């Protein structure tokens, strides 16, 4: 049986190097902490009063912003820079998004589950966000 100290001292976060030829090199993609995963999921669910909707706009850029790091593990982008990153090549973002999804246990059905579990009444697909 693991102790509290063993759990808290375990190194369970991983980083993977990803080649992104569209950007002319490689990047590091990291696994998220539990708190970061919750913040990511929260960023795609919008609640206004009794209305809840899922906003998938810039979902790739949002995940990339949360997981792109330098060689020391520090994030390259702030939470608010997803709009700028979202203007980059879809192919490049998808390369990073795919690895970030795998590292963080995000299956293709996870977003669908978020929609179902949030009680979402509308899926927002606008690219205005």
Residue frames as a rotation matrix with the C-alpha (Angstrom) as fourth column:
UNK 1
0.585 0.811 0.000 0.00
0.811 -0.585 0.000 0.00
0.000 0.000 -1.000 0.00
UNK 2
-0.235 -0.647 0.725 1.40
0.606 -0.681 -0.411 3.40
0.760 0.342 0.552 -1.02
UNK 3
-0.181 0.111 -0.977 1.81
0.880 -0.426 -0.211 6.05
-0.440 -0.898 -0.020 1.62
UNK 4
0.845 0.484 -0.227 0.79
0.391 -0.849 -0.356 9.68
-0.365 0.212 -0.907 1.26
UNK 5
0.303 -0.831 -0.467 4.47
-0.403 -0.556 0.727 10.65
-0.864 -0.032 -0.503 0.99
UNK 6
-0.526 -0.490 0.694 5.13
0.356 0.614 0.704 8.08
-0.772 0.618 -0.149 -1.74
UNK 7
0.289 0.724 0.627 2.20
0.928 -0.050 -0.370 9.37
-0.237 0.688 -0.686 -3.78
UNK 8
0.924 0.130 -0.359 3.15
0.112 -0.991 -0.070 13.02
-0.365 0.024 -0.931 -3.37
UNK 9
0.161 -0.960 -0.230 6.83
-0.482 -0.280 0.830 12.36
-0.861 -0.022 -0.508 -4.11
UNK 10
0.048 -0.123 0.991 6.25
0.642 0.764 0.063 10.22
-0.765 0.634 0.115 -7.21
UNK 11
-0.591 -0.290 -0.753 7.30
-0.384 -0.719 0.579 11.71
-0.710 0.631 0.313 -10.53
UNK 12
-0.214 0.630 0.747 4.18
0.571 0.701 -0.427 10.95
-0.792 0.335 -0.510 -12.54
UNK 13
0.721 0.403 -0.564 4.32
-0.166 -0.689 -0.705 13.82
-0.673 0.602 -0.430 -15.04
UNK 14
-0.001 -0.701 0.714 5.98
0.717 0.497 0.488 13.09
-0.697 0.512 0.502 -18.38
UNK 15
0.310 -0.008 -0.951 7.23
-0.509 -0.846 -0.159 15.19
-0.803 0.533 -0.266 -21.27
UNK 16
0.267 -0.185 0.946 7.55
0.686 0.725 -0.051 14.12
-0.677 0.663 0.321 -24.88
UNK 17
-0.503 -0.495 -0.709 9.49
-0.221 -0.719 0.659 15.77
-0.836 0.488 0.253 -27.70
UNK 18
0.385 0.730 0.565 7.41
0.535 0.322 -0.781 16.28
-0.752 0.602 -0.266 -30.85
UNK 19
-0.762 -0.618 0.193 8.70
0.474 -0.330 0.816 17.12
-0.441 0.714 0.544 -34.31
UNK 20
0.445 0.868 -0.220 6.69
0.458 -0.432 -0.777 19.94
-0.770 0.245 -0.590 -35.88
UNK 21
-0.387 -0.693 0.609 8.15
0.868 -0.051 0.494 20.52
-0.311 0.719 0.621 -39.35
UNK 22
0.379 0.616 0.691 5.64
0.779 -0.616 0.121 23.30
0.500 0.492 -0.713 -40.04
UNK 23
0.999 -0.031 -0.033 7.30
-0.004 -0.776 0.631 25.29
-0.045 -0.630 -0.775 -37.26
UNK 24
0.531 -0.843 -0.086 10.83
-0.409 -0.165 -0.898 24.28
0.743 0.512 -0.432 -38.25
UNK 25
-0.572 -0.799 0.187 11.80
-0.579 0.232 -0.781 22.13
0.581 -0.555 -0.595 -35.28
UNK 26
-0.323 0.402 -0.857 10.68
0.543 0.820 0.180 20.24
0.775 -0.408 -0.483 -32.22
UNK 27
-0.086 0.361 0.928 8.65
-0.705 -0.680 0.200 21.16
0.704 -0.637 0.313 -29.15
UNK 28
-0.962 -0.133 -0.237 8.14
0.081 0.691 -0.718 19.62
0.259 -0.710 -0.655 -25.75
UNK 29
-0.014 0.993 0.113 4.63
-0.503 -0.105 0.858 18.52
0.864 -0.045 0.501 -24.77
UNK 30
-0.906 -0.358 0.225 3.90
-0.345 0.316 -0.884 17.69
0.245 -0.878 -0.410 -21.13
UNK 31
-0.292 0.820 -0.493 1.24
0.697 0.535 0.477 15.82
0.655 -0.204 -0.728 -19.25
UNK 32
-0.116 0.361 0.925 -1.06
-0.374 -0.879 0.296 18.03
0.920 -0.312 0.237 -17.20
UNK 33
-0.995 -0.044 0.091 -1.62
-0.099 0.246 -0.964 17.96
0.020 -0.968 -0.249 -13.48
UNK 34
-0.444 0.891 -0.098 -5.12
0.896 0.438 -0.078 17.16
-0.027 -0.122 -0.992 -12.24
UNK 35
-0.012 0.395 -0.919 -5.73
0.387 -0.845 -0.368 20.86
-0.922 -0.360 -0.143 -11.64
UNK 36
-0.683 -0.314 -0.659 -4.60
-0.436 -0.548 0.713 21.77
-0.586 0.775 0.238 -15.16
UNK 37
-0.909 0.399 0.118 -6.85
0.370 0.647 0.667 19.10
0.190 0.650 -0.735 -16.67
UNK 38
-0.110 0.901 -0.419 -9.81
0.905 -0.083 -0.417 20.50
-0.410 -0.425 -0.807 -14.74
UNK 39
-0.151 -0.014 -0.988 -8.97
-0.061 -0.998 0.023 24.03
-0.987 0.064 0.150 -15.97
UNK 40
-0.956 -0.199 -0.214 -8.76
-0.229 0.057 0.972 22.78
-0.181 0.978 -0.100 -19.56
UNK 41
-0.623 0.780 0.059 -12.14
0.761 0.587 0.276 21.05
0.181 0.217 -0.959 -19.28
UNK 42
0.012 0.603 -0.798 -13.60
0.679 -0.591 -0.436 24.14
-0.734 -0.536 -0.416 -17.64
UNK 43
-0.577 -0.349 -0.739 -12.34
-0.182 -0.827 0.533 26.27
-0.797 0.441 0.413 -20.54
UNK 44
-0.963 0.235 -0.129 -14.58
-0.086 0.183 0.979 24.48
0.254 0.955 -0.156 -23.02
UNK 45
-0.241 0.918 -0.314 -17.74
0.926 0.315 0.209 24.48
0.290 -0.240 -0.926 -20.88
UNK 46
-0.905 0.016 0.425 -19.64
-0.063 -0.993 -0.097 27.76
0.421 -0.115 0.900 -20.63
UNK 47
-0.285 0.831 -0.478 -22.45
0.951 0.309 -0.028 28.32
0.124 -0.462 -0.878 -18.13
UNK 48
-0.916 0.151 0.372 -24.70
-0.149 -0.988 0.033 31.36
0.373 -0.025 0.928 -18.19
UNK 49
-0.191 0.864 0.466 -27.51
-0.982 -0.175 -0.077 31.19
0.015 -0.472 0.881 -15.69
UNK 50
0.291 0.389 0.874 -29.31
-0.436 0.867 -0.241 27.91
-0.851 -0.311 0.422 -16.25
UNK 51
0.962 0.057 -0.269 -27.89
-0.274 0.268 -0.924 27.51
0.019 0.962 0.273 -19.74
UNK 52
0.160 -0.932 0.325 -24.79
-0.269 0.276 0.923 25.40
-0.950 -0.235 -0.207 -20.32
UNK 53
0.974 0.091 -0.207 -23.04
-0.223 0.230 -0.947 24.96
-0.039 0.969 0.244 -23.64
UNK 54
0.371 -0.881 0.294 -19.84
0.539 0.462 0.704 23.44
-0.756 -0.103 0.646 -24.88
UNK 55
0.836 -0.191 -0.515 -17.52
-0.464 -0.747 -0.476 25.73
-0.294 0.637 -0.713 -26.81
UNK 56
0.608 -0.600 0.519 -15.16
0.582 0.782 0.223 23.68
-0.540 0.166 0.825 -28.95
UNK 57
0.913 -0.292 0.286 -13.70
0.024 -0.660 -0.751 26.76
0.408 0.692 -0.595 -30.65
UNK 58
0.246 -0.939 0.242 -9.90
-0.714 -0.344 -0.609 26.67
0.655 -0.022 -0.755 -30.44
UNK 59
0.937 0.140 0.319 -9.93
-0.330 0.648 0.686 23.41
-0.111 -0.749 0.653 -28.49
UNK 60
0.646 -0.763 -0.026 -6.64
0.652 0.570 -0.500 22.36
0.396 0.306 0.866 -30.12
UNK 61
-0.041 -0.678 0.734 -4.96
0.033 -0.735 -0.677 25.66
0.999 -0.004 0.053 -29.28
UNK 62
0.529 0.300 0.794 -6.34
-0.736 -0.304 0.605 25.56
0.423 -0.904 0.060 -25.72
UNK 63
0.979 -0.196 0.062 -4.83
0.142 0.861 0.489 22.13
-0.149 -0.469 0.870 -25.08
UNK 64
0.375 -0.891 0.257 -1.55
0.688 0.082 -0.721 23.10
0.621 0.447 0.643 -26.75
UNK 65
0.192 -0.242 0.951 -1.30
-0.393 -0.907 -0.151 26.25
0.899 -0.345 -0.269 -24.61
UNK 66
0.770 0.206 0.604 -1.68
-0.637 0.185 0.748 24.09
0.042 -0.961 0.274 -21.49
UNK 67
0.879 -0.307 0.366 0.93
0.180 0.923 0.341 21.51
-0.442 -0.234 0.866 -22.56
UNK 68
0.605 -0.720 0.340 3.69
0.408 -0.086 -0.909 23.18
0.684 0.688 0.242 -24.60
UNK 69
0.916 -0.354 -0.190 6.77
0.074 -0.315 0.946 23.69
-0.395 -0.881 -0.262 -22.40
UNK 70
0.502 -0.837 -0.219 10.43
-0.777 -0.325 -0.539 24.61
0.380 0.440 -0.813 -22.72
UNK 71
0.072 -0.568 -0.820 13.31
-0.072 0.817 -0.572 22.27
0.995 0.100 0.018 -21.90
UNK 72
-0.908 -0.362 0.212 12.97
-0.211 -0.043 -0.977 23.13
0.363 -0.931 -0.037 -18.19
UNK 73
-0.596 0.746 -0.296 9.24
0.786 0.618 -0.025 22.31
0.164 -0.247 -0.955 -18.11
UNK 74
-0.575 0.390 -0.719 7.98
0.134 -0.822 -0.553 25.91
-0.807 -0.414 0.421 -18.00
UNK 75
0.317 0.805 0.501 4.93
0.728 0.132 -0.672 26.67
-0.607 0.578 -0.545 -20.10
UNK 76
-0.693 -0.559 0.455 5.57
0.714 -0.442 0.543 28.57
-0.103 0.701 0.705 -23.32
UNK 77
-0.541 0.613 0.576 2.15
0.105 -0.630 0.769 30.24
0.834 0.477 0.277 -23.43
UNK 78
-0.903 0.367 0.222 -0.22
-0.331 -0.268 -0.905 31.78
-0.273 -0.891 0.364 -20.92
UNK 79
-0.468 0.809 0.355 -3.84
0.572 0.584 -0.577 30.65
-0.674 -0.067 -0.736 -20.66
UNK 80
0.360 0.690 -0.627 -4.95
0.041 -0.684 -0.729 33.74
-0.932 0.237 -0.275 -22.59
UNK 81
-0.332 -0.611 -0.719 -2.73
-0.690 -0.362 0.627 33.14
-0.643 0.704 -0.301 -25.63
UNK 82
-0.323 0.250 0.913 -4.82
0.389 0.914 -0.113 30.36
-0.863 0.318 -0.392 -27.17
UNK 83
0.741 0.648 -0.177 -6.29
0.150 -0.416 -0.897 32.84
-0.654 0.638 -0.406 -29.68
UNK 84
0.341 -0.728 -0.595 -2.85
-0.872 -0.482 0.091 33.72
-0.353 0.488 -0.798 -31.02
UNK 85
-0.639 -0.606 0.474 -1.71
-0.429 0.792 0.434 30.10
-0.638 0.074 -0.766 -31.13
UNK 86
0.062 0.788 0.613 -4.97
0.322 0.565 -0.760 29.12
-0.945 0.244 -0.219 -32.80
UNK 87
0.742 0.171 -0.649 -3.95
-0.461 -0.572 -0.678 31.18
-0.487 0.802 -0.345 -35.83
UNK 88
-0.384 -0.921 -0.061 -1.06
-0.762 0.278 0.585 28.81
-0.522 0.271 -0.809 -36.53
UNK 89
-0.534 0.075 -0.842 -1.20
-0.695 0.529 0.487 25.86
0.482 0.846 -0.230 -38.94
UNK 90
0.489 0.800 0.347 -4.01
-0.872 0.433 0.230 23.41
0.034 -0.415 0.909 -38.21
UNK 91
0.663 -0.303 -0.685 -1.70
-0.036 0.901 -0.433 20.55
0.748 0.311 0.586 -39.21
UNK 92
-0.455 -0.884 0.107 0.98
-0.085 -0.077 -0.993 21.67
0.886 -0.461 -0.040 -36.74
UNK 93
-0.344 0.408 0.845 -1.54
-0.926 -0.295 -0.235 22.22
0.153 -0.864 0.480 -33.94
UNK 94
0.714 0.670 -0.205 -3.03
-0.644 0.743 0.185 18.80
0.276 0.000 0.961 -34.62
UNK 95
0.116 -0.769 -0.629 0.41
0.054 0.637 -0.769 17.15
0.992 0.055 0.115 -34.27
UNK 96
-0.805 -0.440 0.398 0.82
-0.304 -0.270 -0.914 18.68
0.509 -0.857 0.083 -30.81
UNK 97
-0.059 0.897 0.439 -2.85
-0.993 -0.098 0.066 18.15
0.102 -0.432 0.896 -29.88
UNK 98
0.587 0.271 -0.763 -2.61
-0.365 0.930 0.049 14.44
0.723 0.250 0.644 -30.72
UNK 99
-0.322 -0.787 -0.527 0.42
0.283 0.451 -0.847 13.90
0.903 -0.422 0.077 -28.49
UNK 100
-0.792 0.076 0.606 -1.02
-0.537 -0.558 -0.633 16.06
0.290 -0.826 0.483 -25.71
UNK 101
0.280 0.960 -0.002 -4.27
-0.894 0.262 0.364 14.06
0.350 -0.100 0.932 -25.88
UNK 102
0.431 -0.186 -0.883 -2.39
0.039 0.982 -0.187 10.77
0.902 0.046 0.430 -25.60
UNK 103
-0.630 -0.773 -0.072 -0.18
0.156 -0.034 -0.987 11.97
0.761 -0.633 0.142 -22.72
UNK 104
-0.829 0.330 0.452 -3.21
-0.558 -0.542 -0.628 13.21
0.038 -0.773 0.633 -20.81
UNK 105
-0.856 0.463 0.228 -5.56
0.374 0.861 -0.345 10.33
-0.356 -0.210 -0.910 -21.40
UNK 106
-0.232 0.788 -0.571 -7.96
-0.542 -0.592 -0.597 12.36
-0.808 0.171 0.564 -23.52
UNK 107
-0.630 0.100 0.771 -9.76
0.546 0.763 0.347 9.96
-0.553 0.639 -0.535 -25.79
UNK 108
-0.910 0.302 0.285 -11.91
0.094 -0.520 0.849 11.14
0.405 0.799 0.445 -28.70
UNK 109
-0.021 0.979 -0.202 -15.01
0.555 0.179 0.812 10.43
0.832 -0.095 -0.547 -26.62
UNK 110
-0.481 -0.217 -0.850 -13.86
0.871 -0.229 -0.434 12.50
-0.100 -0.949 0.299 -23.60
UNK 111
-0.985 0.153 -0.081 -15.10
-0.162 -0.979 0.122 15.77
-0.060 0.133 0.989 -25.10
UNK 112
-0.370 0.897 -0.239 -18.40
-0.165 0.190 0.968 14.10
0.914 0.398 0.078 -25.97
UNK 113
-0.095 0.288 -0.953 -18.65
0.848 0.526 0.074 12.90
0.522 -0.801 -0.294 -22.36
UNK 114
-0.862 -0.241 -0.446 -17.98
0.448 -0.776 -0.444 16.42
-0.239 -0.583 0.777 -21.12
UNK 115
-0.780 0.623 0.059 -20.89
-0.428 -0.600 0.676 17.62
0.456 0.502 0.735 -23.21
UNK 116
-0.054 0.791 -0.610 -23.22
0.184 0.608 0.772 14.91
0.981 -0.071 -0.178 -21.88
UNK 117
-0.158 -0.081 -0.984 -22.14
0.942 0.285 -0.175 15.30
0.295 -0.955 0.032 -18.25
UNK 118
-0.961 -0.222 -0.166 -22.38
0.262 -0.922 -0.283 19.09
-0.090 -0.316 0.945 -18.33
UNK 119
-0.069 0.996 -0.053 -26.01
0.694 0.010 -0.720 18.97
-0.717 -0.086 -0.692 -19.35
UNK 120
-0.811 -0.348 -0.470 -25.07
-0.045 -0.764 0.643 21.07
-0.583 0.543 0.604 -22.35
UNK 121
0.227 0.965 0.132 -28.02
0.286 0.063 -0.956 22.24
-0.931 0.255 -0.262 -24.36
UNK 122
0.988 0.050 -0.148 -26.08
-0.119 -0.380 -0.917 23.63
-0.102 0.924 -0.369 -27.30
UNK 123
0.242 -0.949 0.200 -22.74
0.802 0.312 0.510 22.93
-0.547 0.037 0.837 -28.91
UNK 124
0.770 -0.066 -0.634 -21.03
-0.232 -0.956 -0.182 26.16
-0.594 0.287 -0.751 -29.89
UNK 125
0.367 -0.657 0.659 -18.92
0.822 0.561 0.102 25.70
-0.436 0.504 0.746 -33.00
UNK 126
0.993 0.026 0.113 -18.24
0.073 -0.900 -0.431 29.36
0.091 0.436 -0.895 -33.69
UNK 127
0.200 -0.980 -0.022 -14.67
0.921 0.196 -0.337 30.32
0.335 0.047 0.941 -34.42
UNK 128
0.434 0.044 0.900 -15.16
0.048 -0.999 0.025 33.74
0.900 0.032 -0.435 -32.88
UNK 129
0.997 -0.046 -0.061 -13.77
0.061 -0.003 0.998 32.74
-0.046 -0.999 0.000 -29.49
